[in-house]
Amino acid sequence: MCQHNLSCPSAEATDREAAVVVAAHPEQGWSLLCNGVLLFEDTGEILPNGKIVAPHRLTSAAA
């Protein structure tokens, strides 16, 4: 899908969120990446194959 000179990570790559945003709708809380991933503001994702990735926010450890 990606047409950049330096290809963005594929939707299956662990760093898939580093792909370029091609459509952003912050008022709705989502962005479409050039690798076909729908990225939500809560860090959840829908991959092009329909697989859902649960939100994976980093949390700070309580001291």
PDB file of N, H, CA, C and O in Angstrom:
ATOM      1  N   MET A   1       0.809  -1.195   0.000  1.00  0.00           N
ATOM      2  CA  MET A   1       0.000   0.000   0.000  1.00  0.00           C
ATOM      3  C   MET A   1       0.860   1.270   0.000  1.00  0.00           C
ATOM      4  O   MET A   1       0.550   2.232  -0.704  1.00  0.00           O
ATOM      5  N   CYS A   2       1.927   1.271   0.781  1.00  0.00           N
ATOM      6  H   CYS A   2       2.179   0.490   1.352  1.00  0.00           H
ATOM      7  CA  CYS A   2       2.759   2.455   0.945  1.00  0.00           C
ATOM      8  C   CYS A   2       3.502   2.765  -0.352  1.00  0.00           C
ATOM      9  O   CYS A   2       4.099   1.876  -0.960  1.00  0.00           O
ATOM     10  N   GLN A   3       3.463   4.011  -0.764  1.00  0.00           N
ATOM     11  H   GLN A   3       2.978   4.733  -0.270  1.00  0.00           H
ATOM     12  CA  GLN A   3       4.137   4.440  -1.986  1.00  0.00           C
ATOM     13  C   GLN A   3       5.332   5.352  -1.713  1.00  0.00           C
ATOM     14  O   GLN A   3       5.842   5.988  -2.635  1.00  0.00           O
ATOM     15  N   HIS A   4       5.784   5.424  -0.462  1.00  0.00           N
ATOM     16  H   HIS A   4       5.370   4.907   0.287  1.00  0.00           H
ATOM     17  CA  HIS A   4       6.902   6.295  -0.115  1.00  0.00           C
ATOM     18  C   HIS A   4       8.228   5.698  -0.587  1.00  0.00           C
ATOM     19  O   HIS A   4       8.354   4.482  -0.734  1.00  0.00           O
ATOM     20  N   ASN A   5       9.230   6.579  -0.828  1.00  0.00           N
ATOM     21  H   ASN A   5       9.128   7.566  -0.710  1.00  0.00           H
ATOM     22  CA  ASN A   5      10.547   6.111  -1.262  1.00  0.00           C
ATOM     23  C   ASN A   5      11.173   5.187  -0.233  1.00  0.00           C
ATOM     24  O   ASN A   5      11.724   4.148  -0.599  1.00  0.00           O
ATOM     25  N   LEU A   6      11.103   5.531   1.024  1.00  0.00           N
ATOM     26  H   LEU A   6      10.655   6.375   1.321  1.00  0.00           H
ATOM     27  CA  LEU A   6      11.483   4.628   2.105  1.00  0.00           C
ATOM     28  C   LEU A   6      10.177   4.058   2.646  1.00  0.00           C
ATOM     29  O   LEU A   6       9.430   4.742   3.346  1.00  0.00           O
ATOM     30  N   SER A   7       9.917   2.820   2.320  1.00  0.00           N
ATOM     31  H   SER A   7      10.523   2.264   1.752  1.00  0.00           H
ATOM     32  CA  SER A   7       8.628   2.218   2.668  1.00  0.00           C
ATOM     33  C   SER A   7       8.358   2.258   4.167  1.00  0.00           C
ATOM     34  O   SER A   7       9.257   2.063   4.984  1.00  0.00           O
ATOM     35  N   CYS A   8       7.115   2.513   4.502  1.00  0.00           N
ATOM     36  H   CYS A   8       6.385   2.671   3.838  1.00  0.00           H
ATOM     37  CA  CYS A   8       6.674   2.493   5.894  1.00  0.00           C
ATOM     38  C   CYS A   8       6.556   1.052   6.350  1.00  0.00           C
ATOM     39  O   CYS A   8       6.463   0.146   5.521  1.00  0.00           O
ATOM     40  N   PRO A   9       6.557   0.824   7.664  1.00  0.00           N
ATOM     41  CA  PRO A   9       6.397  -0.540   8.171  1.00  0.00           C
ATOM     42  C   PRO A   9       5.070  -1.148   7.716  1.00  0.00           C
ATOM     43  O   PRO A   9       4.068  -0.444   7.589  1.00  0.00           O
ATOM     44  N   SER A  10       5.072  -2.434   7.477  1.00  0.00           N
ATOM     45  H   SER A  10       5.886  -3.006   7.580  1.00  0.00           H
ATOM     46  CA  SER A  10       3.844  -3.112   7.064  1.00  0.00           C
ATOM     47  C   SER A  10       2.880  -3.192   8.236  1.00  0.00           C
ATOM     48  O   SER A  10       3.258  -2.936   9.379  1.00  0.00           O
ATOM     49  N   ALA A  11       1.650  -3.545   7.953  1.00  0.00           N
ATOM     50  H   ALA A  11       1.342  -3.754   7.024  1.00  0.00           H
ATOM     51  CA  ALA A  11       0.632  -3.672   8.991  1.00  0.00           C
ATOM     52  C   ALA A  11       0.941  -4.813   9.948  1.00  0.00           C
ATOM     53  O   ALA A  11       0.420  -4.837  11.063  1.00  0.00           O
ATOM     54  N   GLU A  12       1.779  -5.759   9.534  1.00  0.00           N
ATOM     55  H   GLU A  12       2.202  -5.739   8.628  1.00  0.00           H
ATOM     56  CA  GLU A  12       2.139  -6.890  10.385  1.00  0.00           C
ATOM     57  C   GLU A  12       3.372  -6.604  11.237  1.00  0.00           C
ATOM     58  O   GLU A  12       3.664  -7.363  12.161  1.00  0.00           O
ATOM     59  N   ALA A  13       4.095  -5.534  10.949  1.00  0.00           N
ATOM     60  H   ALA A  13       3.857  -4.918  10.199  1.00  0.00           H
ATOM     61  CA  ALA A  13       5.329  -5.212  11.678  1.00  0.00           C
ATOM     62  C   ALA A  13       5.023  -4.705  13.082  1.00  0.00           C
ATOM     63  O   ALA A  13       3.958  -4.139  13.330  1.00  0.00           O
ATOM     64  N   THR A  14       5.955  -4.912  13.987  1.00  0.00           N
ATOM     65  H   THR A  14       6.820  -5.372  13.786  1.00  0.00           H
ATOM     66  CA  THR A  14       5.752  -4.459  15.362  1.00  0.00           C
ATOM     67  C   THR A  14       5.763  -2.942  15.467  1.00  0.00           C
ATOM     68  O   THR A  14       5.187  -2.382  16.400  1.00  0.00           O
ATOM     69  N   ASP A  15       6.416  -2.267  14.517  1.00  0.00           N
ATOM     70  H   ASP A  15       6.884  -2.722  13.759  1.00  0.00           H
ATOM     71  CA  ASP A  15       6.459  -0.804  14.534  1.00  0.00           C
ATOM     72  C   ASP A  15       5.480  -0.190  13.533  1.00  0.00           C
ATOM     73  O   ASP A  15       5.728   0.895  13.007  1.00  0.00           O
ATOM     74  N   ARG A  16       4.370  -0.881  13.270  1.00  0.00           N
ATOM     75  H   ARG A  16       4.168  -1.762  13.698  1.00  0.00           H
ATOM     76  CA  ARG A  16       3.383  -0.447  12.264  1.00  0.00           C
ATOM     77  C   ARG A  16       2.842   0.953  12.519  1.00  0.00           C
ATOM     78  O   ARG A  16       2.429   1.624  11.573  1.00  0.00           O
ATOM     79  N   GLU A  17       2.832   1.415  13.765  1.00  0.00           N
ATOM     80  H   GLU A  17       3.167   0.870  14.533  1.00  0.00           H
ATOM     81  CA  GLU A  17       2.303   2.739  14.107  1.00  0.00           C
ATOM     82  C   GLU A  17       3.201   3.869  13.601  1.00  0.00           C
ATOM     83  O   GLU A  17       2.807   5.034  13.648  1.00  0.00           O
ATOM     84  N   ALA A  18       4.404   3.539  13.119  1.00  0.00           N
ATOM     85  H   ALA A  18       4.723   2.592  13.081  1.00  0.00           H
ATOM     86  CA  ALA A  18       5.329   4.537  12.597  1.00  0.00           C
ATOM     87  C   ALA A  18       5.005   4.918  11.147  1.00  0.00           C
ATOM     88  O   ALA A  18       5.657   5.799  10.586  1.00  0.00           O
ATOM     89  N   ALA A  19       4.024   4.277  10.542  1.00  0.00           N
ATOM     90  H   ALA A  19       3.494   3.561  10.997  1.00  0.00           H
ATOM     91  CA  ALA A  19       3.644   4.589   9.164  1.00  0.00           C
ATOM     92  C   ALA A  19       3.047   5.995   9.081  1.00  0.00           C
ATOM     93  O   ALA A  19       2.588   6.547  10.081  1.00  0.00           O
ATOM     94  N   VAL A  20       3.060   6.554   7.892  1.00  0.00           N
ATOM     95  H   VAL A  20       3.433   6.105   7.080  1.00  0.00           H
ATOM     96  CA  VAL A  20       2.564   7.907   7.648  1.00  0.00           C
ATOM     97  C   VAL A  20       1.038   7.956   7.725  1.00  0.00           C
ATOM     98  O   VAL A  20       0.352   7.071   7.214  1.00  0.00           O
ATOM     99  N   VAL A  21       0.525   8.991   8.361  1.00  0.00           N
ATOM    100  H   VAL A  21       1.083   9.710   8.776  1.00  0.00           H
ATOM    101  CA  VAL A  21      -0.922   9.211   8.445  1.00  0.00           C
ATOM    102  C   VAL A  21      -1.403   9.742   7.094  1.00  0.00           C
ATOM    103  O   VAL A  21      -0.869  10.731   6.592  1.00  0.00           O
ATOM    104  N   VAL A  22      -2.405   9.093   6.505  1.00  0.00           N
ATOM    105  H   VAL A  22      -2.840   8.290   6.912  1.00  0.00           H
ATOM    106  CA  VAL A  22      -2.957   9.556   5.235  1.00  0.00           C
ATOM    107  C   VAL A  22      -4.320  10.217   5.405  1.00  0.00           C
ATOM    108  O   VAL A  22      -4.756  10.974   4.539  1.00  0.00           O
ATOM    109  N   ALA A  23      -4.991   9.934   6.516  1.00  0.00           N
ATOM    110  H   ALA A  23      -4.636   9.319   7.221  1.00  0.00           H
ATOM    111  CA  ALA A  23      -6.268  10.585   6.833  1.00  0.00           C
ATOM    112  C   ALA A  23      -6.387  10.638   8.347  1.00  0.00           C
ATOM    113  O   ALA A  23      -6.235   9.626   9.031  1.00  0.00           O
ATOM    114  N   ALA A  24      -6.660  11.831   8.861  1.00  0.00           N
ATOM    115  H   ALA A  24      -6.784  12.653   8.305  1.00  0.00           H
ATOM    116  CA  ALA A  24      -6.792  11.998  10.305  1.00  0.00           C
ATOM    117  C   ALA A  24      -8.139  12.622  10.635  1.00  0.00           C
ATOM    118  O   ALA A  24      -8.571  13.584  10.000  1.00  0.00           O
ATOM    119  N   HIS A  25      -8.777  12.066  11.622  1.00  0.00           N
ATOM    120  H   HIS A  25      -8.426  11.285  12.138  1.00  0.00           H
ATOM    121  CA  HIS A  25     -10.056  12.592  12.108  1.00  0.00           C
ATOM    122  C   HIS A  25      -9.993  12.655  13.631  1.00  0.00           C
ATOM    123  O   HIS A  25     -10.636  11.857  14.314  1.00  0.00           O
ATOM    124  N   PRO A  26      -9.216  13.605  14.166  1.00  0.00           N
ATOM    125  CA  PRO A  26      -9.046  13.693  15.616  1.00  0.00           C
ATOM    126  C   PRO A  26     -10.357  13.943  16.353  1.00  0.00           C
ATOM    127  O   PRO A  26     -10.506  13.543  17.508  1.00  0.00           O
ATOM    128  N   GLU A  27     -11.304  14.599  15.696  1.00  0.00           N
ATOM    129  H   GLU A  27     -11.184  14.924  14.758  1.00  0.00           H
ATOM    130  CA  GLU A  27     -12.600  14.831  16.335  1.00  0.00           C
ATOM    131  C   GLU A  27     -13.361  13.528  16.548  1.00  0.00           C
ATOM    132  O   GLU A  27     -14.239  13.449  17.407  1.00  0.00           O
ATOM    133  N   GLN A  28     -13.019  12.505  15.763  1.00  0.00           N
ATOM    134  H   GLN A  28     -12.305  12.569  15.065  1.00  0.00           H
ATOM    135  CA  GLN A  28     -13.632  11.182  15.910  1.00  0.00           C
ATOM    136  C   GLN A  28     -12.697  10.199  16.603  1.00  0.00           C
ATOM    137  O   GLN A  28     -13.105   9.095  16.963  1.00  0.00           O
ATOM    138  N   GLY A  29     -11.444  10.600  16.789  1.00  0.00           N
ATOM    139  H   GLY A  29     -11.112  11.497  16.496  1.00  0.00           H
ATOM    140  CA  GLY A  29     -10.497   9.777  17.532  1.00  0.00           C
ATOM    141  C   GLY A  29      -9.779   8.699  16.747  1.00  0.00           C
ATOM    142  O   GLY A  29      -9.361   7.699  17.331  1.00  0.00           O
ATOM    143  N   TRP A  30      -9.619   8.872  15.419  1.00  0.00           N
ATOM    144  H   TRP A  30      -9.958   9.684  14.945  1.00  0.00           H
ATOM    145  CA  TRP A  30      -8.920   7.856  14.653  1.00  0.00           C
ATOM    146  C   TRP A  30      -8.109   8.467  13.518  1.00  0.00           C
ATOM    147  O   TRP A  30      -8.352   9.594  13.085  1.00  0.00           O
ATOM    148  N   SER A  31      -7.135   7.687  13.050  1.00  0.00           N
ATOM    149  H   SER A  31      -6.938   6.772  13.401  1.00  0.00           H
ATOM    150  CA  SER A  31      -6.313   8.046  11.892  1.00  0.00           C
ATOM    151  C   SER A  31      -6.101   6.800  11.043  1.00  0.00           C
ATOM    152  O   SER A  31      -6.025   5.688  11.565  1.00  0.00           O
ATOM    153  N   LEU A  32      -6.006   6.995   9.735  1.00  0.00           N
ATOM    154  H   LEU A  32      -6.068   7.899   9.312  1.00  0.00           H
ATOM    155  CA  LEU A  32      -5.696   5.916   8.808  1.00  0.00           C
ATOM    156  C   LEU A  32      -4.242   6.064   8.412  1.00  0.00           C
ATOM    157  O   LEU A  32      -3.821   7.130   7.964  1.00  0.00           O
ATOM    158  N   LEU A  33      -3.474   4.998   8.576  1.00  0.00           N
ATOM    159  H   LEU A  33      -3.817   4.132   8.940  1.00  0.00           H
ATOM    160  CA  LEU A  33      -2.063   5.005   8.202  1.00  0.00           C
ATOM    161  C   LEU A  33      -1.892   4.449   6.794  1.00  0.00           C
ATOM    162  O   LEU A  33      -2.758   3.723   6.306  1.00  0.00           O
ATOM    163  N   CYS A  34      -0.788   4.782   6.139  1.00  0.00           N
ATOM    164  H   CYS A  34      -0.084   5.372   6.536  1.00  0.00           H
ATOM    165  CA  CYS A  34      -0.594   4.351   4.755  1.00  0.00           C
ATOM    166  C   CYS A  34      -0.448   2.840   4.611  1.00  0.00           C
ATOM    167  O   CYS A  34      -0.546   2.321   3.499  1.00  0.00           O
ATOM    168  N   ASN A  35      -0.217   2.128   5.702  1.00  0.00           N
ATOM    169  H   ASN A  35      -0.137   2.550   6.605  1.00  0.00           H
ATOM    170  CA  ASN A  35      -0.144   0.670   5.634  1.00  0.00           C
ATOM    171  C   ASN A  35      -1.510   0.016   5.845  1.00  0.00           C
ATOM    172  O   ASN A  35      -1.608  -1.207   5.941  1.00  0.00           O
ATOM    173  N   GLY A  36      -2.565   0.837   5.917  1.00  0.00           N
ATOM    174  H   GLY A  36      -2.485   1.830   5.840  1.00  0.00           H
ATOM    175  CA  GLY A  36      -3.923   0.320   6.030  1.00  0.00           C
ATOM    176  C   GLY A  36      -4.422   0.144   7.447  1.00  0.00           C
ATOM    177  O   GLY A  36      -5.546  -0.314   7.649  1.00  0.00           O
ATOM    178  N   VAL A  37      -3.621   0.492   8.425  1.00  0.00           N
ATOM    179  H   VAL A  37      -2.708   0.864   8.261  1.00  0.00           H
ATOM    180  CA  VAL A  37      -4.005   0.349   9.832  1.00  0.00           C
ATOM    181  C   VAL A  37      -4.867   1.530  10.254  1.00  0.00           C
ATOM    182  O   VAL A  37      -4.531   2.682   9.982  1.00  0.00           O
ATOM    183  N   LEU A  38      -5.982   1.238  10.922  1.00  0.00           N
ATOM    184  H   LEU A  38      -6.255   0.302  11.144  1.00  0.00           H
ATOM    185  CA  LEU A  38      -6.778   2.274  11.571  1.00  0.00           C
ATOM    186  C   LEU A  38      -6.270   2.377  12.999  1.00  0.00           C
ATOM    187  O   LEU A  38      -6.339   1.411  13.760  1.00  0.00           O
ATOM    188  N   LEU A  39      -5.761   3.542  13.360  1.00  0.00           N
ATOM    189  H   LEU A  39      -5.705   4.326  12.742  1.00  0.00           H
ATOM    190  CA  LEU A  39      -5.178   3.764  14.680  1.00  0.00           C
ATOM    191  C   LEU A  39      -6.106   4.681  15.462  1.00  0.00           C
ATOM    192  O   LEU A  39      -6.447   5.770  15.002  1.00  0.00           O
ATOM    193  N   PHE A  40      -6.511   4.236  16.643  1.00  0.00           N
ATOM    194  H   PHE A  40      -6.234   3.351  17.017  1.00  0.00           H
ATOM    195  CA  PHE A  40      -7.419   5.010  17.483  1.00  0.00           C
ATOM    196  C   PHE A  40      -6.648   5.742  18.574  1.00  0.00           C
ATOM    197  O   PHE A  40      -5.561   5.316  18.965  1.00  0.00           O
ATOM    198  N   GLU A  41      -7.210   6.842  19.062  1.00  0.00           N
ATOM    199  H   GLU A  41      -8.092   7.188  18.743  1.00  0.00           H
ATOM    200  CA  GLU A  41      -6.501   7.657  20.050  1.00  0.00           C
ATOM    201  C   GLU A  41      -6.248   6.925  21.358  1.00  0.00           C
ATOM    202  O   GLU A  41      -5.368   7.327  22.118  1.00  0.00           O
ATOM    203  N   ASP A  42      -6.987   5.867  21.641  1.00  0.00           N
ATOM    204  H   ASP A  42      -7.702   5.540  21.023  1.00  0.00           H
ATOM    205  CA  ASP A  42      -6.728   5.077  22.855  1.00  0.00           C
ATOM    206  C   ASP A  42      -5.654   4.020  22.622  1.00  0.00           C
ATOM    207  O   ASP A  42      -5.436   3.162  23.478  1.00  0.00           O
ATOM    208  N   THR A  43      -4.984   4.071  21.479  1.00  0.00           N
ATOM    209  H   THR A  43      -5.161   4.768  20.784  1.00  0.00           H
ATOM    210  CA  THR A  43      -3.919   3.186  21.001  1.00  0.00           C
ATOM    211  C   THR A  43      -4.424   1.830  20.514  1.00  0.00           C
ATOM    212  O   THR A  43      -3.614   0.953  20.216  1.00  0.00           O
ATOM    213  N   GLY A  44      -5.722   1.639  20.427  1.00  0.00           N
ATOM    214  H   GLY A  44      -6.380   2.352  20.669  1.00  0.00           H
ATOM    215  CA  GLY A  44      -6.263   0.436  19.805  1.00  0.00           C
ATOM    216  C   GLY A  44      -6.093   0.541  18.294  1.00  0.00           C
ATOM    217  O   GLY A  44      -5.919   1.634  17.754  1.00  0.00           O
ATOM    218  N   GLU A  45      -6.146  -0.597  17.621  1.00  0.00           N
ATOM    219  H   GLU A  45      -6.288  -1.485  18.059  1.00  0.00           H
ATOM    220  CA  GLU A  45      -5.938  -0.617  16.173  1.00  0.00           C
ATOM    221  C   GLU A  45      -6.844  -1.648  15.513  1.00  0.00           C
ATOM    222  O   GLU A  45      -7.245  -2.635  16.130  1.00  0.00           O
ATOM    223  N   ILE A  46      -7.157  -1.399  14.252  1.00  0.00           N
ATOM    224  H   ILE A  46      -6.831  -0.598  13.750  1.00  0.00           H
ATOM    225  CA  ILE A  46      -7.775  -2.402  13.396  1.00  0.00           C
ATOM    226  C   ILE A  46      -6.834  -2.563  12.217  1.00  0.00           C
ATOM    227  O   ILE A  46      -6.537  -1.597  11.513  1.00  0.00           O
ATOM    228  N   LEU A  47      -6.364  -3.789  12.003  1.00  0.00           N
ATOM    229  H   LEU A  47      -6.605  -4.573  12.575  1.00  0.00           H
ATOM    230  CA  LEU A  47      -5.443  -4.076  10.912  1.00  0.00           C
ATOM    231  C   LEU A  47      -6.227  -4.312   9.624  1.00  0.00           C
ATOM    232  O   LEU A  47      -7.422  -4.599   9.680  1.00  0.00           O
ATOM    233  N   PRO A  48      -5.582  -4.197   8.475  1.00  0.00           N
ATOM    234  CA  PRO A  48      -6.288  -4.385   7.196  1.00  0.00           C
ATOM    235  C   PRO A  48      -6.966  -5.748   7.056  1.00  0.00           C
ATOM    236  O   PRO A  48      -7.955  -5.872   6.332  1.00  0.00           O
ATOM    237  N   ASN A  49      -6.449  -6.766   7.737  1.00  0.00           N
ATOM    238  H   ASN A  49      -5.646  -6.665   8.325  1.00  0.00           H
ATOM    239  CA  ASN A  49      -7.061  -8.093   7.652  1.00  0.00           C
ATOM    240  C   ASN A  49      -8.239  -8.257   8.603  1.00  0.00           C
ATOM    241  O   ASN A  49      -8.823  -9.338   8.683  1.00  0.00           O
ATOM    242  N   GLY A  50      -8.602  -7.174   9.341  1.00  0.00           N
ATOM    243  H   GLY A  50      -8.127  -6.296   9.276  1.00  0.00           H
ATOM    244  CA  GLY A  50      -9.735  -7.205  10.249  1.00  0.00           C
ATOM    245  C   GLY A  50      -9.374  -7.540  11.686  1.00  0.00           C
ATOM    246  O   GLY A  50     -10.224  -7.465  12.573  1.00  0.00           O
ATOM    247  N   LYS A  51      -8.115  -7.910  11.928  1.00  0.00           N
ATOM    248  H   LYS A  51      -7.424  -7.971  11.207  1.00  0.00           H
ATOM    249  CA  LYS A  51      -7.677  -8.237  13.282  1.00  0.00           C
ATOM    250  C   LYS A  51      -7.719  -6.980  14.149  1.00  0.00           C
ATOM    251  O   LYS A  51      -7.336  -5.896  13.709  1.00  0.00           O
ATOM    252  N   ILE A  52      -8.189  -7.142  15.382  1.00  0.00           N
ATOM    253  H   ILE A  52      -8.499  -8.023  15.739  1.00  0.00           H
ATOM    254  CA  ILE A  52      -8.266  -6.034  16.329  1.00  0.00           C
ATOM    255  C   ILE A  52      -7.100  -6.141  17.297  1.00  0.00           C
ATOM    256  O   ILE A  52      -6.827  -7.212  17.838  1.00  0.00           O
ATOM    257  N   VAL A  53      -6.413  -5.024  17.513  1.00  0.00           N
ATOM    258  H   VAL A  53      -6.635  -4.153  17.073  1.00  0.00           H
ATOM    259  CA  VAL A  53      -5.341  -4.943  18.495  1.00  0.00           C
ATOM    260  C   VAL A  53      -5.855  -4.078  19.640  1.00  0.00           C
ATOM    261  O   VAL A  53      -6.216  -2.917  19.445  1.00  0.00           O
ATOM    262  N   ALA A  54      -5.883  -4.655  20.826  1.00  0.00           N
ATOM    263  H   ALA A  54      -5.589  -5.598  20.984  1.00  0.00           H
ATOM    264  CA  ALA A  54      -6.393  -3.948  22.002  1.00  0.00           C
ATOM    265  C   ALA A  54      -5.512  -2.747  22.334  1.00  0.00           C
ATOM    266  O   ALA A  54      -4.320  -2.753  22.026  1.00  0.00           O
ATOM    267  N   PRO A  55      -6.081  -1.726  22.953  1.00  0.00           N
ATOM    268  CA  PRO A  55      -5.279  -0.578  23.382  1.00  0.00           C
ATOM    269  C   PRO A  55      -4.081  -1.034  24.224  1.00  0.00           C
ATOM    270  O   PRO A  55      -4.181  -1.962  25.025  1.00  0.00           O
ATOM    271  N   HIS A  56      -2.963  -0.365  24.021  1.00  0.00           N
ATOM    272  H   HIS A  56      -2.882   0.390  23.370  1.00  0.00           H
ATOM    273  CA  HIS A  56      -1.745  -0.763  24.707  1.00  0.00           C
ATOM    274  C   HIS A  56      -0.973   0.454  25.233  1.00  0.00           C
ATOM    275  O   HIS A  56       0.213   0.635  24.959  1.00  0.00           O
ATOM    276  N   ARG A  57      -1.675   1.251  25.975  1.00  0.00           N
ATOM    277  H   ARG A  57      -2.639   1.104  26.197  1.00  0.00           H
ATOM    278  CA  ARG A  57      -1.056   2.433  26.574  1.00  0.00           C
ATOM    279  C   ARG A  57      -0.003   2.013  27.589  1.00  0.00           C
ATOM    280  O   ARG A  57      -0.143   0.998  28.272  1.00  0.00           O
ATOM    281  N   LEU A  58       1.045   2.808  27.672  1.00  0.00           N
ATOM    282  H   LEU A  58       1.159   3.632  27.117  1.00  0.00           H
ATOM    283  CA  LEU A  58       2.042   2.596  28.700  1.00  0.00           C
ATOM    284  C   LEU A  58       1.525   3.185  30.002  1.00  0.00           C
ATOM    285  O   LEU A  58       0.931   4.263  30.013  1.00  0.00           O
ATOM    286  N   THR A  59       1.745   2.497  31.064  1.00  0.00           N
ATOM    287  H   THR A  59       2.227   1.621  31.055  1.00  0.00           H
ATOM    288  CA  THR A  59       1.349   3.019  32.371  1.00  0.00           C
ATOM    289  C   THR A  59       2.592   3.171  33.221  1.00  0.00           C
ATOM    290  O   THR A  59       3.537   2.391  33.100  1.00  0.00           O
ATOM    291  N   SER A  60       2.590   4.166  34.073  1.00  0.00           N
ATOM    292  H   SER A  60       1.823   4.800  34.171  1.00  0.00           H
ATOM    293  CA  SER A  60       3.732   4.348  34.956  1.00  0.00           C
ATOM    294  C   SER A  60       3.564   3.445  36.170  1.00  0.00           C
ATOM    295  O   SER A  60       2.455   3.212  36.650  1.00  0.00           O
ATOM    296  N   ALA A  61       4.678   2.954  36.644  1.00  0.00           N
ATOM    297  H   ALA A  61       5.579   3.143  36.254  1.00  0.00           H
ATOM    298  CA  ALA A  61       4.636   2.074  37.820  1.00  0.00           C
ATOM    299  C   ALA A  61       4.433   2.914  39.072  1.00  0.00           C
ATOM    300  O   ALA A  61       5.071   3.952  39.247  1.00  0.00           O
ATOM    301  N   ALA A  62       3.548   2.462  39.930  1.00  0.00           N
ATOM    302  H   ALA A  62       3.029   1.619  39.788  1.00  0.00           H
ATOM    303  CA  ALA A  62       3.304   3.166  41.183  1.00  0.00           C
ATOM    304  C   ALA A  62       4.453   2.904  42.146  1.00  0.00           C
ATOM    305  O   ALA A  62       4.923   1.772  42.264  1.00  0.00           O
ATOM    306  N   ALA A  63       4.900   3.934  42.825  1.00  0.00           N
ATOM    307  H   ALA A  63       4.518   4.853  42.729  1.00  0.00           H
ATOM    308  CA  ALA A  63       6.038   3.779  43.739  1.00  0.00           C
ATOM    309  C   ALA A  63       5.580   3.496  45.149  1.00  0.00           C
ATOM    310  O   ALA A  63       6.407   3.339  46.047  1.00  0.00           O
TER     311      ALA A  63
END
